[in-house]
Each structure stands twice: as C-alpha cells, then as structure tokens.
C-alpha cells in the first residue's frame, strides 16, 4: 500500500516539475516571438515613414517645377501656390522663396505674400 502511495506521489511530482518547466519554456517562446513581431512591425513603420517622406519630397519637387513654369509663363505663381490647400502658409512661403531662388538666383524675390508681416 505504501508503494502505491509513494509511486503516486512520485509520479505526481515528476509530472508537476515537467509542466512547470514546459510553462516557463512556453512563456519564454512567446516573449521571443513577441519581440520578433515588434521588430518586424517597427521595420515596416520605418518603411512606411520613408515612403511618405519620399512621396512628400516628390510632390514638393513637382510643385516647385510647376510654380517655376507658371511664374515664367504668367509672371507670377502666387495663385498656383495659394491653390495648394494641403500646404500651410509657412510651406507656401517656403515654396515661394524656392521659386524666387530658382528664377532670380540666391537673393530670390524681395517680397513674399505668404509670410506674415511681423
């Protein structure tokens, strides 16, 4: 009778130790997978940010070229630049200055209609 009880307790002890070790291994595996997924996600976010930055730069270049052409054709590109509703006044002022530097050299235009008078 004592052998059966001791055998049962010994079997339970081995099973308990095995399941505890398995639980620790499983938690460590999940933690590793979570870290890998976070790293992949951050890499994708950096890729998306880089693509957005490249798209914004490309849009800037196209709009600058259009504004330069408009200024050469009409004598001003103010209406075209003002039509860019997605640009803030600061961004429009920067575009106006860039057009001025492209047309007149380093000094650019004397005035900027998009800069606030302070």
C-alpha positions as CSV (number, residue, x, y, z in Angstrom):
1,X,0.0,0.0,0.0
2,X,2.8,2.4,0.9
3,X,4.5,1.6,-2.5
4,X,1.3,2.6,-4.4
5,X,1.0,5.9,-2.4
6,X,4.8,6.6,-2.9
7,X,4.5,5.7,-6.6
8,X,1.5,8.0,-7.0
9,X,3.3,10.9,-5.2
10,X,6.5,10.4,-7.1
11,X,4.5,10.3,-10.5
12,X,2.7,13.5,-9.5
13,X,6.0,15.2,-8.6
14,X,7.6,14.3,-11.9
15,X,4.5,15.5,-13.8
16,X,4.4,18.7,-11.8
17,X,8.1,19.5,-12.4
18,X,7.7,18.8,-16.2
19,X,4.6,21.0,-16.6
20,X,6.3,23.9,-14.7
21,X,9.3,23.6,-16.9
22,X,7.1,23.5,-20.0
23,X,5.2,26.6,-18.8
24,X,8.5,28.5,-18.4
25,X,9.7,27.5,-21.8
26,X,6.3,28.4,-23.4
27,X,6.4,31.9,-21.8
28,X,10.0,32.4,-23.0
29,X,9.0,31.3,-26.5
30,X,6.0,33.7,-26.6
31,X,8.2,36.6,-25.3
32,X,10.8,35.9,-28.1
33,X,8.0,35.8,-30.7
34,X,6.5,39.0,-29.4
35,X,9.9,40.7,-29.6
36,X,10.4,39.5,-33.2
37,X,7.0,40.7,-34.2
38,X,7.6,44.1,-32.6
39,X,10.9,44.4,-34.5
40,X,9.2,43.5,-37.8
41,X,6.4,46.0,-37.1
42,X,8.9,48.8,-36.3
43,X,10.8,48.0,-39.5
44,X,7.5,48.2,-41.5
45,X,6.7,51.5,-39.8
46,X,10.1,52.9,-40.8
47,X,9.5,51.7,-44.3
48,X,6.1,53.5,-44.4
49,X,7.6,56.7,-43.0
50,X,10.4,56.6,-45.6
51,X,7.8,56.1,-48.4
52,X,5.8,59.0,-47.1
53,X,8.8,61.2,-46.9
54,X,9.8,60.2,-50.4
55,X,6.3,61.0,-51.7
56,X,6.3,64.4,-49.9
57,X,9.7,65.2,-51.5
58,X,8.5,64.1,-54.9
59,X,5.3,66.2,-54.5
60,X,7.4,69.2,-53.4
61,X,9.7,68.8,-56.5
62,X,6.7,68.6,-58.9
63,X,5.0,71.6,-57.3
64,X,8.2,73.6,-57.4
65,X,8.7,72.8,-61.1
66,X,5.0,73.7,-61.8
67,X,5.4,77.0,-59.9
68,X,8.6,77.9,-61.8
69,X,6.9,77.2,-65.1
70,X,3.8,79.2,-64.0
71,X,6.0,82.2,-63.0
72,X,7.8,82.1,-66.3
73,X,4.6,81.9,-68.3
74,X,2.4,84.4,-66.3
75,X,4.9,86.5,-64.4
76,X,3.7,85.2,-61.0
77,X,3.0,81.8,-59.4
78,X,1.1,83.2,-56.4
79,X,-2.3,82.0,-57.4
80,X,-1.0,78.5,-58.2
81,X,0.9,78.3,-54.8
82,X,-2.1,79.6,-53.0
83,X,-4.3,76.9,-54.5
84,X,-2.3,74.2,-52.7
85,X,-4.8,73.7,-49.9
86,X,-2.8,71.0,-48.2
87,X,0.2,73.3,-47.6
88,X,0.3,75.7,-44.6
89,X,1.2,79.3,-45.0
90,X,4.8,78.5,-43.9
91,X,5.1,75.8,-46.5
92,X,3.7,78.1,-49.2
93,X,6.1,80.8,-48.1
94,X,9.0,78.3,-48.4
95,X,7.8,77.3,-51.9
96,X,7.6,81.0,-52.9
97,X,11.1,81.5,-51.7
98,X,12.3,78.4,-53.6
99,X,10.7,79.7,-56.8
100,X,12.4,83.1,-56.2
101,X,15.8,81.5,-55.8
102,X,15.2,79.4,-59.0
103,X,14.2,82.5,-61.0
104,X,16.4,85.3,-59.6
105,X,19.3,83.4,-58.0
106,X,20.3,83.4,-54.4
107,X,18.6,86.7,-53.4
108,X,15.2,85.5,-54.7
109,X,12.2,87.7,-54.6
110,X,12.1,90.9,-52.5
111,X,8.7,90.2,-51.0
112,X,6.8,87.1,-50.0
113,X,3.0,87.3,-50.0
114,X,2.7,84.2,-47.8
115,X,4.9,85.5,-45.0
116,X,3.1,87.2,-42.1
117,X,4.2,90.7,-41.5
118,X,5.6,91.0,-38.0
